[in-house]
Amino acid sequence: MTSHRALIQTLHGIVKKAERRPVSIKEGLLDLNHFGFSFISFLLVLPFMQPFPVGPISVLGGITFAAFGWQILKGYSVPSIPKKIDSIVLSRDNWRRITNAAIKLIQWTEKFTKPRLTILIKGKLGIQIEAAILILAGILMAIPFGILPLNNFFPGLAILFCALGQLHKDGLLVLVAFFWILFTIFYFAVFFIGLYLLGLEGMHNFSHWIHQLVS
C-alpha cells in the first residue's frame, strides 16, 4: 500500500473513531504516526501561499516549520505542538470536514505524482533531507521582510513540495523543494544587494545635493 493510500485509510479510521467518542488533536496525530509531519506541514503552509507578506505570523510559521525539522532529526514520531492545541477535542463533524478536505487534496495531487527517486525519501538519508528542507525553509520564512513581495511564497513552495514528496514518496518533488530553497536565497540576496546599491546611490546623491547647497 502506498503511503498516501495508507494516509487516506488512516484518516477514515479517525473519523470512525470520532463517531464513537470525542477524539483530541493529539490522538489524531498519534494515529497519523510519521504522516503527521508531512501532512500537517502540507496543511499549515497553505495560508502562506500568497504574494504579499502576512506580517508577524510568518515568523511564527517559519519557526514552527523549523521546529518540525528539528523534531524529525531528534526522532519524534509525531510533531510536538503546544499543549493548549494538543488537548483540543474535535467533534465528529469537525474531524469529518478536516479529513474530507485533506483526502480531496491528496487525491488531486495524486494526478501528477508517482513513486520515484525514493532514495531521497526513505531511510536515514530521507529523514535528514526532509528535516533539512523544513529547517532551511522555516528559517527563510521567519526572516521578517515586511516590504518584500513573495517572501513567504517561495520558502512555502519548498515546504509544500517537500510535504507532497513525503506523502507520495516522490523524490523528484524533493529536488523541486531544494530548488525553491536555492531560489529563495537568490531572491533574498538580490533584494539585499539592491537595497545596498540604492543606499550607496542615495548617499552619493544626498552628498552631492548638500555640496551644491552650500557652494
ChimeraX commands (.cxc) that place a marker at each C-alpha (Angstrom):
marker #1 position 0.00,0.00,0.00 radius 0.5
marker #1 position 1.45,3.38,-0.98 radius 0.5
marker #1 position 1.93,5.97,1.74 radius 0.5
marker #1 position -0.82,8.31,0.56 radius 0.5
marker #1 position -3.28,5.41,0.29 radius 0.5
marker #1 position -2.37,4.42,3.84 radius 0.5
marker #1 position -2.85,8.02,4.95 radius 0.5
marker #1 position -6.34,8.17,3.44 radius 0.5
marker #1 position -7.23,4.91,5.18 radius 0.5
marker #1 position -5.94,6.29,8.49 radius 0.5
marker #1 position -7.98,9.47,8.07 radius 0.5
marker #1 position -11.11,7.40,7.53 radius 0.5
marker #1 position -10.22,5.48,10.69 radius 0.5
marker #1 position -10.02,8.70,12.72 radius 0.5
marker #1 position -13.49,9.71,11.53 radius 0.5
marker #1 position -14.91,6.32,12.51 radius 0.5
marker #1 position -13.32,6.65,15.95 radius 0.5
marker #1 position -14.76,10.16,16.33 radius 0.5
marker #1 position -18.22,8.76,15.61 radius 0.5
marker #1 position -17.96,6.63,18.75 radius 0.5
marker #1 position -16.30,9.15,21.08 radius 0.5
marker #1 position -14.52,12.54,21.08 radius 0.5
marker #1 position -11.00,12.47,19.62 radius 0.5
marker #1 position -8.32,15.02,20.58 radius 0.5
marker #1 position -5.83,16.53,18.16 radius 0.5
marker #1 position -3.06,14.69,19.98 radius 0.5
marker #1 position -4.78,11.35,19.49 radius 0.5
marker #1 position -5.37,12.13,15.84 radius 0.5
marker #1 position -1.68,12.91,15.33 radius 0.5
marker #1 position -0.71,9.70,17.08 radius 0.5
marker #1 position -2.92,7.77,14.67 radius 0.5
marker #1 position -1.23,9.53,11.77 radius 0.5
marker #1 position 2.19,8.41,13.08 radius 0.5
marker #1 position 5.00,9.80,10.86 radius 0.5
marker #1 position 2.40,11.08,8.42 radius 0.5
marker #1 position 1.91,13.82,10.98 radius 0.5
marker #1 position 4.92,15.90,9.88 radius 0.5
marker #1 position 4.33,15.83,6.12 radius 0.5
marker #1 position 0.54,16.02,6.41 radius 0.5
marker #1 position 0.47,18.88,8.92 radius 0.5
marker #1 position 3.21,20.77,7.06 radius 0.5
marker #1 position 1.15,20.40,3.89 radius 0.5
marker #1 position -1.90,21.95,5.54 radius 0.5
marker #1 position -0.11,24.63,7.58 radius 0.5
marker #1 position 1.86,26.04,4.67 radius 0.5
marker #1 position -1.21,26.78,2.54 radius 0.5
marker #1 position -2.06,30.11,4.27 radius 0.5
marker #1 position 1.44,31.36,3.41 radius 0.5
marker #1 position 0.99,30.72,-0.31 radius 0.5
marker #1 position 0.09,34.29,-1.22 radius 0.5
marker #1 position 2.04,37.08,-2.93 radius 0.5
marker #1 position 2.01,39.60,-0.10 radius 0.5
marker #1 position 3.72,39.46,3.33 radius 0.5
marker #1 position 1.45,38.16,6.10 radius 0.5
marker #1 position 3.14,40.03,8.94 radius 0.5
marker #1 position 4.38,38.56,12.23 radius 0.5
marker #1 position 2.52,35.31,11.62 radius 0.5
marker #1 position 5.14,34.40,9.02 radius 0.5
marker #1 position 7.81,34.49,11.73 radius 0.5
marker #1 position 5.77,32.15,13.92 radius 0.5
marker #1 position 5.03,29.90,10.97 radius 0.5
marker #1 position 8.68,29.74,9.96 radius 0.5
marker #1 position 9.75,28.88,13.50 radius 0.5
marker #1 position 7.12,26.14,13.61 radius 0.5
marker #1 position 8.34,24.54,10.38 radius 0.5
marker #1 position 11.97,24.77,11.50 radius 0.5
marker #1 position 10.96,23.15,14.80 radius 0.5
marker #1 position 9.28,20.33,12.87 radius 0.5
marker #1 position 12.55,19.71,11.04 radius 0.5
marker #1 position 14.49,19.63,14.31 radius 0.5
marker #1 position 11.96,17.20,15.81 radius 0.5
marker #1 position 12.34,14.89,12.81 radius 0.5
marker #1 position 16.12,14.81,13.38 radius 0.5
marker #1 position 15.52,14.04,17.05 radius 0.5
marker #1 position 13.37,11.06,16.15 radius 0.5
marker #1 position 9.92,12.38,17.07 radius 0.5
marker #1 position 7.23,10.17,15.55 radius 0.5
marker #1 position 4.66,12.99,15.52 radius 0.5
marker #1 position 5.02,16.77,15.75 radius 0.5
marker #1 position 5.24,18.22,19.23 radius 0.5
marker #1 position 2.89,21.19,19.44 radius 0.5
marker #1 position 1.75,23.36,22.37 radius 0.5
marker #1 position -0.40,21.55,24.95 radius 0.5
marker #1 position -3.21,24.07,24.54 radius 0.5
marker #1 position -3.57,22.96,20.94 radius 0.5
marker #1 position -2.69,19.32,21.59 radius 0.5
marker #1 position -5.53,18.83,24.06 radius 0.5
marker #1 position -8.28,20.31,21.88 radius 0.5
marker #1 position -11.04,17.76,21.29 radius 0.5
marker #1 position -12.74,18.00,17.90 radius 0.5
marker #1 position -16.27,16.88,17.23 radius 0.5
marker #1 position -17.22,14.20,14.74 radius 0.5
marker #1 position -18.35,16.84,12.22 radius 0.5
marker #1 position -15.09,18.79,12.55 radius 0.5
marker #1 position -13.00,15.67,12.03 radius 0.5
marker #1 position -15.14,14.75,9.02 radius 0.5
marker #1 position -14.70,18.19,7.42 radius 0.5
marker #1 position -10.95,18.19,8.03 radius 0.5
marker #1 position -10.39,14.67,6.74 radius 0.5
marker #1 position -12.62,15.15,3.69 radius 0.5
marker #1 position -10.71,18.30,2.69 radius 0.5
marker #1 position -7.38,16.53,3.23 radius 0.5
marker #1 position -8.43,13.50,1.20 radius 0.5
marker #1 position -9.53,15.69,-1.72 radius 0.5
marker #1 position -6.17,17.49,-1.69 radius 0.5
marker #1 position -4.24,14.23,-1.61 radius 0.5
marker #1 position -6.29,12.69,-4.42 radius 0.5
marker #1 position -5.87,15.80,-6.56 radius 0.5
marker #1 position -2.08,15.83,-6.19 radius 0.5
marker #1 position -2.06,12.11,-6.96 radius 0.5
marker #1 position -2.72,13.02,-10.61 radius 0.5
marker #1 position 0.80,14.38,-11.16 radius 0.5
marker #1 position 2.92,12.46,-8.66 radius 0.5
marker #1 position 4.30,8.92,-8.52 radius 0.5
marker #1 position 6.93,6.97,-6.54 radius 0.5
marker #1 position 10.38,7.80,-7.96 radius 0.5
marker #1 position 13.86,8.64,-6.70 radius 0.5
marker #1 position 12.83,7.02,-3.42 radius 0.5
marker #1 position 16.42,7.17,-2.17 radius 0.5
marker #1 position 15.62,10.80,-1.35 radius 0.5
marker #1 position 12.59,9.74,0.70 radius 0.5
marker #1 position 13.42,6.51,2.50 radius 0.5
marker #1 position 15.82,5.64,5.29 radius 0.5
marker #1 position 18.16,7.85,7.25 radius 0.5
marker #1 position 19.02,9.98,4.22 radius 0.5
marker #1 position 15.36,10.67,3.54 radius 0.5
marker #1 position 14.81,11.74,7.15 radius 0.5
marker #1 position 17.80,14.07,7.04 radius 0.5
marker #1 position 16.69,15.60,3.74 radius 0.5
marker #1 position 13.14,16.21,4.97 radius 0.5
marker #1 position 14.44,17.78,8.17 radius 0.5
marker #1 position 16.94,19.97,6.31 radius 0.5
marker #1 position 14.27,21.31,3.95 radius 0.5
marker #1 position 11.88,22.14,6.79 radius 0.5
marker #1 position 14.62,23.82,8.84 radius 0.5
marker #1 position 16.04,25.86,5.95 radius 0.5
marker #1 position 12.66,26.85,4.55 radius 0.5
marker #1 position 11.39,27.64,8.04 radius 0.5
marker #1 position 14.34,29.92,8.76 radius 0.5
marker #1 position 13.92,31.70,5.42 radius 0.5
marker #1 position 10.21,32.16,6.05 radius 0.5
marker #1 position 10.88,33.52,9.55 radius 0.5
marker #1 position 13.08,36.36,8.25 radius 0.5
marker #1 position 10.90,39.47,8.74 radius 0.5
marker #1 position 10.72,41.11,5.31 radius 0.5
marker #1 position 7.67,43.31,5.70 radius 0.5
marker #1 position 8.13,45.08,2.36 radius 0.5
marker #1 position 9.29,42.21,0.15 radius 0.5
marker #1 position 6.61,40.54,-2.01 radius 0.5
marker #1 position 6.61,36.73,-2.16 radius 0.5
marker #1 position 8.92,36.46,0.86 radius 0.5
marker #1 position 6.68,33.73,2.29 radius 0.5
marker #1 position 5.57,32.24,-1.01 radius 0.5
marker #1 position 8.93,30.92,-2.20 radius 0.5
marker #1 position 10.01,29.16,1.03 radius 0.5
marker #1 position 6.40,27.99,1.31 radius 0.5
marker #1 position 6.78,26.26,-2.06 radius 0.5
marker #1 position 9.80,24.39,-0.69 radius 0.5
marker #1 position 7.77,23.14,2.28 radius 0.5
marker #1 position 4.79,22.30,0.07 radius 0.5
marker #1 position 6.82,20.22,-2.39 radius 0.5
marker #1 position 8.70,18.53,0.45 radius 0.5
marker #1 position 5.42,17.53,2.10 radius 0.5
marker #1 position 3.98,16.29,-1.19 radius 0.5
marker #1 position 7.14,14.33,-1.86 radius 0.5
marker #1 position 6.85,12.60,1.51 radius 0.5
marker #1 position 3.14,11.91,1.10 radius 0.5
marker #1 position 3.52,10.43,-2.38 radius 0.5
marker #1 position 7.06,9.03,-1.99 radius 0.5
marker #1 position 8.11,11.18,-4.94 radius 0.5
marker #1 position 11.78,12.10,-4.71 radius 0.5
marker #1 position 11.51,14.41,-7.72 radius 0.5
marker #1 position 9.36,16.75,-5.65 radius 0.5
marker #1 position 12.09,16.79,-3.00 radius 0.5
marker #1 position 14.51,18.06,-5.63 radius 0.5
marker #1 position 11.95,20.69,-6.60 radius 0.5
marker #1 position 11.78,21.68,-2.92 radius 0.5
marker #1 position 15.56,22.18,-2.85 radius 0.5
marker #1 position 15.30,24.30,-5.99 radius 0.5
marker #1 position 12.85,26.64,-4.25 radius 0.5
marker #1 position 15.17,26.94,-1.26 radius 0.5
marker #1 position 18.05,27.95,-3.53 radius 0.5
marker #1 position 15.78,30.30,-5.46 radius 0.5
marker #1 position 14.61,31.90,-2.20 radius 0.5
marker #1 position 18.21,32.50,-1.13 radius 0.5
marker #1 position 18.95,34.04,-4.54 radius 0.5
marker #1 position 15.80,36.18,-4.34 radius 0.5
marker #1 position 16.69,37.48,-0.88 radius 0.5
marker #1 position 20.30,38.12,-1.94 radius 0.5
marker #1 position 19.16,40.19,-4.92 radius 0.5
marker #1 position 16.90,42.17,-2.59 radius 0.5
marker #1 position 19.72,42.87,-0.13 radius 0.5
marker #1 position 22.16,43.81,-2.89 radius 0.5
marker #1 position 19.54,46.10,-4.40 radius 0.5
marker #1 position 18.99,47.82,-1.07 radius 0.5
marker #1 position 22.74,48.22,-0.62 radius 0.5
marker #1 position 23.25,49.72,-4.08 radius 0.5
marker #1 position 20.26,52.02,-3.71 radius 0.5
marker #1 position 21.61,53.07,-0.34 radius 0.5
marker #1 position 25.02,53.95,-1.79 radius 0.5
marker #1 position 23.44,55.85,-4.66 radius 0.5
marker #1 position 21.14,57.67,-2.27 radius 0.5
marker #1 position 24.06,58.69,-0.06 radius 0.5
marker #1 position 26.00,59.90,-3.10 radius 0.5
marker #1 position 23.06,61.96,-4.37 radius 0.5
marker #1 position 22.47,63.38,-0.89 radius 0.5
marker #1 position 26.14,64.39,-0.54 radius 0.5
marker #1 position 26.07,65.98,-4.00 radius 0.5
marker #1 position 22.91,67.91,-3.09 radius 0.5
marker #1 position 24.47,69.17,0.17 radius 0.5
marker #1 position 27.61,70.22,-1.70 radius 0.5
marker #1 position 25.57,72.22,-4.22 radius 0.5
marker #1 position 23.51,73.75,-1.43 radius 0.5
marker #1 position 26.48,75.12,0.49 radius 0.5
marker #1 position 28.63,76.11,-2.51 radius 0.5
marker link #1:1,2 radius 0.2
marker link #1:2,3 radius 0.2
marker link #1:3,4 radius 0.2
marker link #1:4,5 radius 0.2
marker link #1:5,6 radius 0.2
marker link #1:6,7 radius 0.2
marker link #1:7,8 radius 0.2
marker link #1:8,9 radius 0.2
marker link #1:9,10 radius 0.2
marker link #1:10,11 radius 0.2
marker link #1:11,12 radius 0.2
marker link #1:12,13 radius 0.2
marker link #1:13,14 radius 0.2
marker link #1:14,15 radius 0.2
marker link #1:15,16 radius 0.2
marker link #1:16,17 radius 0.2
marker link #1:17,18 radius 0.2
marker link #1:18,19 radius 0.2
marker link #1:19,20 radius 0.2
marker link #1:20,21 radius 0.2
marker link #1:21,22 radius 0.2
marker link #1:22,23 radius 0.2
marker link #1:23,24 radius 0.2
marker link #1:24,25 radius 0.2
marker link #1:25,26 radius 0.2
marker link #1:26,27 radius 0.2
marker link #1:27,28 radius 0.2
marker link #1:28,29 radius 0.2
marker link #1:29,30 radius 0.2
marker link #1:30,31 radius 0.2
marker link #1:31,32 radius 0.2
marker link #1:32,33 radius 0.2
marker link #1:33,34 radius 0.2
marker link #1:34,35 radius 0.2
marker link #1:35,36 radius 0.2
marker link #1:36,37 radius 0.2
marker link #1:37,38 radius 0.2
marker link #1:38,39 radius 0.2
marker link #1:39,40 radius 0.2
marker link #1:40,41 radius 0.2
marker link #1:41,42 radius 0.2
marker link #1:42,43 radius 0.2
marker link #1:43,44 radius 0.2
marker link #1:44,45 radius 0.2
marker link #1:45,46 radius 0.2
marker link #1:46,47 radius 0.2
marker link #1:47,48 radius 0.2
marker link #1:48,49 radius 0.2
marker link #1:49,50 radius 0.2
marker link #1:50,51 radius 0.2
marker link #1:51,52 radius 0.2
marker link #1:52,53 radius 0.2
marker link #1:53,54 radius 0.2
marker link #1:54,55 radius 0.2
marker link #1:55,56 radius 0.2
marker link #1:56,57 radius 0.2
marker link #1:57,58 radius 0.2
marker link #1:58,59 radius 0.2
marker link #1:59,60 radius 0.2
marker link #1:60,61 radius 0.2
marker link #1:61,62 radius 0.2
marker link #1:62,63 radius 0.2
marker link #1:63,64 radius 0.2
marker link #1:64,65 radius 0.2
marker link #1:65,66 radius 0.2
marker link #1:66,67 radius 0.2
marker link #1:67,68 radius 0.2
marker link #1:68,69 radius 0.2
marker link #1:69,70 radius 0.2
marker link #1:70,71 radius 0.2
marker link #1:71,72 radius 0.2
marker link #1:72,73 radius 0.2
marker link #1:73,74 radius 0.2
marker link #1:74,75 radius 0.2
marker link #1:75,76 radius 0.2
marker link #1:76,77 radius 0.2
marker link #1:77,78 radius 0.2
marker link #1:78,79 radius 0.2
marker link #1:79,80 radius 0.2
marker link #1:80,81 radius 0.2
marker link #1:81,82 radius 0.2
marker link #1:82,83 radius 0.2
marker link #1:83,84 radius 0.2
marker link #1:84,85 radius 0.2
marker link #1:85,86 radius 0.2
marker link #1:86,87 radius 0.2
marker link #1:87,88 radius 0.2
marker link #1:88,89 radius 0.2
marker link #1:89,90 radius 0.2
marker link #1:90,91 radius 0.2
marker link #1:91,92 radius 0.2
marker link #1:92,93 radius 0.2
marker link #1:93,94 radius 0.2
marker link #1:94,95 radius 0.2
marker link #1:95,96 radius 0.2
marker link #1:96,97 radius 0.2
marker link #1:97,98 radius 0.2
marker link #1:98,99 radius 0.2
marker link #1:99,100 radius 0.2
marker link #1:100,101 radius 0.2
marker link #1:101,102 radius 0.2
marker link #1:102,103 radius 0.2
marker link #1:103,104 radius 0.2
marker link #1:104,105 radius 0.2
marker link #1:105,106 radius 0.2
marker link #1:106,107 radius 0.2
marker link #1:107,108 radius 0.2
marker link #1:108,109 radius 0.2
marker link #1:109,110 radius 0.2
marker link #1:110,111 radius 0.2
marker link #1:111,112 radius 0.2
marker link #1:112,113 radius 0.2
marker link #1:113,114 radius 0.2
marker link #1:114,115 radius 0.2
marker link #1:115,116 radius 0.2
marker link #1:116,117 radius 0.2
marker link #1:117,118 radius 0.2
marker link #1:118,119 radius 0.2
marker link #1:119,120 radius 0.2
marker link #1:120,121 radius 0.2
marker link #1:121,122 radius 0.2
marker link #1:122,123 radius 0.2
marker link #1:123,124 radius 0.2
marker link #1:124,125 radius 0.2
marker link #1:125,126 radius 0.2
marker link #1:126,127 radius 0.2
marker link #1:127,128 radius 0.2
marker link #1:128,129 radius 0.2
marker link #1:129,130 radius 0.2
marker link #1:130,131 radius 0.2
marker link #1:131,132 radius 0.2
marker link #1:132,133 radius 0.2
marker link #1:133,134 radius 0.2
marker link #1:134,135 radius 0.2
marker link #1:135,136 radius 0.2
marker link #1:136,137 radius 0.2
marker link #1:137,138 radius 0.2
marker link #1:138,139 radius 0.2
marker link #1:139,140 radius 0.2
marker link #1:140,141 radius 0.2
marker link #1:141,142 radius 0.2
marker link #1:142,143 radius 0.2
marker link #1:143,144 radius 0.2
marker link #1:144,145 radius 0.2
marker link #1:145,146 radius 0.2
marker link #1:146,147 radius 0.2
marker link #1:147,148 radius 0.2
marker link #1:148,149 radius 0.2
marker link #1:149,150 radius 0.2
marker link #1:150,151 radius 0.2
marker link #1:151,152 radius 0.2
marker link #1:152,153 radius 0.2
marker link #1:153,154 radius 0.2
marker link #1:154,155 radius 0.2
marker link #1:155,156 radius 0.2
marker link #1:156,157 radius 0.2
marker link #1:157,158 radius 0.2
marker link #1:158,159 radius 0.2
marker link #1:159,160 radius 0.2
marker link #1:160,161 radius 0.2
marker link #1:161,162 radius 0.2
marker link #1:162,163 radius 0.2
marker link #1:163,164 radius 0.2
marker link #1:164,165 radius 0.2
marker link #1:165,166 radius 0.2
marker link #1:166,167 radius 0.2
marker link #1:167,168 radius 0.2
marker link #1:168,169 radius 0.2
marker link #1:169,170 radius 0.2
marker link #1:170,171 radius 0.2
marker link #1:171,172 radius 0.2
marker link #1:172,173 radius 0.2
marker link #1:173,174 radius 0.2
marker link #1:174,175 radius 0.2
marker link #1:175,176 radius 0.2
marker link #1:176,177 radius 0.2
marker link #1:177,178 radius 0.2
marker link #1:178,179 radius 0.2
marker link #1:179,180 radius 0.2
marker link #1:180,181 radius 0.2
marker link #1:181,182 radius 0.2
marker link #1:182,183 radius 0.2
marker link #1:183,184 radius 0.2
marker link #1:184,185 radius 0.2
marker link #1:185,186 radius 0.2
marker link #1:186,187 radius 0.2
marker link #1:187,188 radius 0.2
marker link #1:188,189 radius 0.2
marker link #1:189,190 radius 0.2
marker link #1:190,191 radius 0.2
marker link #1:191,192 radius 0.2
marker link #1:192,193 radius 0.2
marker link #1:193,194 radius 0.2
marker link #1:194,195 radius 0.2
marker link #1:195,196 radius 0.2
marker link #1:196,197 radius 0.2
marker link #1:197,198 radius 0.2
marker link #1:198,199 radius 0.2
marker link #1:199,200 radius 0.2
marker link #1:200,201 radius 0.2
marker link #1:201,202 radius 0.2
marker link #1:202,203 radius 0.2
marker link #1:203,204 radius 0.2
marker link #1:204,205 radius 0.2
marker link #1:205,206 radius 0.2
marker link #1:206,207 radius 0.2
marker link #1:207,208 radius 0.2
marker link #1:208,209 radius 0.2
marker link #1:209,210 radius 0.2
marker link #1:210,211 radius 0.2
marker link #1:211,212 radius 0.2
marker link #1:212,213 radius 0.2
marker link #1:213,214 radius 0.2
marker link #1:214,215 radius 0.2
view
